[in-house]
Amino acid sequence: MPEPVIPVITASPATSDVDDLNDWFDDMVRTIGVERLQYNSGTLPKDKEDSYRAFAKGEFDRSWGNKTSRIVHKEFIAELLWDYLNSINEFIPKKLAFDLRNSKVMVWAEIETENEDLEDRFYLTEAKLNSEFEKFGYCIDTIVVREDDSLKIPAHYVALIP
């Protein structure tokens, strides 16, 4: 089955103002109305038609839910990485790499030998972000190695600082 398409809505319910919400809702209804006319005239793109058919059968997860959950997943991962990088920008390691395992961001950091303060800062950053993101099912798992360990970044990690 082709990738489901979510109708494009031009406004966003970003504020709590009732008028903005009403405008957003009206725009969404108009968009669906236009797509209904396209469906009735045979001009609605096939992927949208398939999505609406699945939705009408109560198969929301199959039609829109899968794409929506992938978008949300990407947004959470991007925000988690962004917050992590902003949190460590004052204490850059010698090497830094990432891997993704479902909803877990794996961090591999190499620091100078005998720099326990820097190691502690990495683990505190991990703890802080995990406390913020765990309620959404996302977390960071940090591995800190020391320069004298002479370890290479694992092959499945993506090096940000090689």
Residue pairs with C-beta under 8 A, 6 or more apart in sequence:
1 50
1 62
2 46
2 47
2 50
3 47
3 67
4 47
4 50
4 51
4 54
4 62
4 63
4 64
4 66
4 67
5 45
5 47
5 48
5 51
5 67
6 51
6 64
6 67
6 68
7 28
7 31
7 32
7 35
7 48
8 31
9 24
9 27
9 28
9 31
10 27
10 31
11 20
11 23
11 24
11 27
11 28
12 24
13 20
13 21
13 24
13 25
14 20
15 21
35 44
35 48
35 52
38 44
38 48
39 49
39 52
44 52
50 63
51 63
51 64
52 63
53 63
54 60
54 62
54 63
55 63
55 64
73 103
76 103
76 133
76 136
76 138
77 100
77 103
77 105
77 138
80 105
80 129
80 133
80 138
80 140
81 98
81 105
83 129
83 132
84 105
84 107
84 125
84 129
84 140
87 125
87 128
87 129
88 121
88 122
88 125
91 118
91 121
91 122
92 161
93 109
93 110
93 111
93 118
93 122
93 144
93 161
94 110
94 111
94 112
94 147
94 161
95 108
95 109
95 110
95 153
95 159
95 161
95 162
96 107
96 108
96 109
96 110
96 159
96 160
96 161
97 107
97 108
97 109
97 153
97 154
97 157
97 158
97 159
97 160
97 161
97 162
98 105
98 106
98 107
98 108
98 157
98 158
98 160
99 105
99 106
99 108
99 154
99 156
99 157
99 158
100 106
103 137
103 138
103 139
104 138
104 139
104 140
104 141
105 138
105 139
105 140
105 141
106 140
106 141
106 143
106 157
107 122
107 126
107 140
107 141
107 142
107 143
108 143
108 145
108 153
108 154
108 157
109 122
109 142
109 143
109 144
109 145
110 144
110 145
110 146
110 147
110 149
110 151
110 153
111 118
111 119
111 122
111 144
111 145
111 146
111 147
112 118
112 146
112 147
113 146
113 147
113 148
114 146
115 146
119 144
122 142
122 144
123 142
123 144
125 142
126 140
126 141
126 142
129 139
129 140
130 139
130 140
133 139
133 140
145 151
153 159
153 162
